[in-house]
Each structure stands twice: as C-alpha cells, then as structure tokens.
Amino acid sequence: MTRVAAIDCGTNSIRLLVADVDTGAGKLTDVERRMEVVRLGEGVDRTGRIAPEALERTLDAARRYAEICADLEVGRIRFVATSASRDAENRQDFIDGVHAALGVPPEVIGGEEEAALSFRGATSVLAGRHRGPFLVVDLGGGSTELVLGTRSPVAAYSMDVGCVRLTERHLHDDPPTPEQIAAASADVNAALDAAAAVVPLGRTATLVGLAGTVTTVTAHTLKLPTYDPARIDGAELRVDAVLTSCADLLGRTRAERAALPFMHPGRVDVIGAGALVWSDIVTRVRAEVGIAGGKLSCAVTSEHDILDGIAWSIAD
C-alpha cells in the first residue's frame, strides 16, 4: 500500500487527491479530495502570460495542499499542470513557485499525456461496467482532451477549447447573444473537425465525460438539490436530456446560474461556455456513431479522472 498525492492544476481549478494505492489488488482508496477555483488561466488566451494575481491564488492553494499532504503523511507527490501553464510565456515563475511551496517541481505535460492520464483514471472504474471502446472527454478550462480506447488509448487529441478560453474569447454578454454563441460554437466545431481526423469518433461504444463542466451539467440534468458526487459518478444520461440541460445553462444569466443549488461559485461565469462545448461534442459523437452504423443514446459521467490517473502513475 502506497499513500500518494496527485495534484492537477488546470486553467480554472487546482485539485488534490490523497489516496492509498494497492497495486497488487488494483485498488485505489480515497483519503482526501479537494478542489479550489483559482483561475490560473485568467487572461492567458489574450496576453500569453499568467497574471500575477492568478499566480498568487494558485500558489496559496499549493501551500495549503502541502500542509494537507504533511498532515496525512503522504509518501510521494506528483503535481501535473495542463493548458494554462503550457501556453504561458512566464510559466517558469509558476514552476519555481510551486516547487518552493510543495518541494516537488510541477510537470507541465502535453495534451496527449493529459488525455492518457484522464483515460486511465476514468476507465479504471468504468471498464467493468460498460463496454468499449470508450471515448473519454476531459473538458477543462483551456483545453479539452478526447481519447479513444478499450484497455489503453489507441487515439488521442487535445483541442484548444475550454470553458474559460471560450468565455474570454466570445461569451461577453450576460446571457450571451446568439452571435456570440455561434462564434464560440464555430471554434468548437473547427476543433472537432481536426480531432475527428485523428480520433475515429464513430467507433465510440461508451461516451464518458469528465471534469467540472460535465459533472455540473449532470447535476443540472438530475435536478439535484445539492452537489452530490455519489449520484453524479457513473450517471448514465440520455443524450437528448444532456443537450437540453446544456442549452438551458447556456441561456441563463449568471445570477440565475448562481441560484442553482449545486453550482460552485467559481463556475458561474464559465459554465455556459463549458455547456456549449459539451453539447457540441455530444452532438458530433452521436452523429459520427450513427454514420458508422451504431447508436449513441447515453453519455456516462465519471468523478474519476486525471487525478486518479496521476495517482496510479505515481504508484506505478
């Protein structure tokens, strides 16, 4: 048994998983999960740099995570950083700051490795319940990873679209205008065209969505009175219900979104763009599966994602 800490720092949030991993039994047991919205990627799409205030928010969270790891007597830590830090000119300031806070350097990984870690985290739980091939979609703040496979990835692609990036680029009004929505959707579909040239979307047997946008859309579809991971994890939702929920979130004002009982305050302003991305992906995958002679009627949500994949990678 190995006690590890996995940290995932994306464009919108920084998350921690402390887990006991038994590689012999193939079992991962949660000890602690935390998430803070720090918006590291605020303005990166426009300026190409991490803003000083965004960096400080992130480093404050990293210091808190370091205290938790010490209290829980973690043996090994792996800190993985994704889209915002990949794109930033001043990422060395981020790397140095995290190293000082945690004692380990962050690994700024590429989109393909991010996709592979997400795939492992999700399928380590879902593979026994659903049939493959799985198309695992990790929808983040700055990028969205698509990875197809059954036991291991066979094709993967990282799209430079995410809930923070599209909000900053297009969805400026509250609620967004039809013209803004059309422009954002055009970006998503152009990215999907490129992804489809690499990942055979039509081979999907089970579509799996990960990360905060997808789990929030799931909570909305289920009409949950509070955010309930136990009900969200593994939820199988009809495609039409997912698309209806996405359209509803996109069309709401920020005040209306904030009033939803399951909505995290840090997602209020970006969940519309996230819902748009998820809607376009679900629509495209359903169409590609249909063209290939199959039928996609449901989408599966997983609370197990890149964090679980990072934890397994440490134990390995």
C-alpha angles and dihedrals in degrees: 000000000000125000109215138172121219119193123190116191113188137164095281109021145021116218136190131203120184108189142165109232122200104190093182092058093034090235132140118193121194117232098169137355123189135174131187127180105227100155094220089172096057106142095352093119089056103035104025089228138094108247115238093238092049090050092051092049089053095047091049089056091046090055091052090049089051089057091050091050091051093048092049093046096237114194100203135013130200119189115195122190123194142178106352095046091044090057100041123102091208097049090127089071087055093047093049093046095051092046090054092047099046107020092239127086117243116244112228098207131193126246095260094054090045089053093048092051091048091049093052093047094051100040094046085074105026101043093085094050105043137036125250160270090078123200103206114197118194105191111196140167099268105014142019122216124208118192128174127199147105109225095000136003117284097174134013139174134182116214120202093228126103142144097271096040094050094043091054093042101045121353101077102140127074104258099014118249123245089251092054091047091050092051092049092047090051089058092050094048093047088053090048090052089057092044093050090057088062105028117050096225093182091069091066114126096169124025112207124191123200139186137035101309093052095043090049092049087049092052088051093049090050091045091228118190089218138003103284115180092189092061095039097050110088094004113160110210129186111248093236091053091051092051092048091051092048092052091048094052092045092052096049126095118245090252090055091049092048090055092060107107096226097046118116109222091232092060099049096095097040105036091088091061091043091052090050092053093048092047093052092047094048091047093049095046092049090052094048092048089050092051088052090055099258136104130236110196102155142037122210123217122211130193086194110086144128091336090062090045091053091049091052091047091055092051091048 
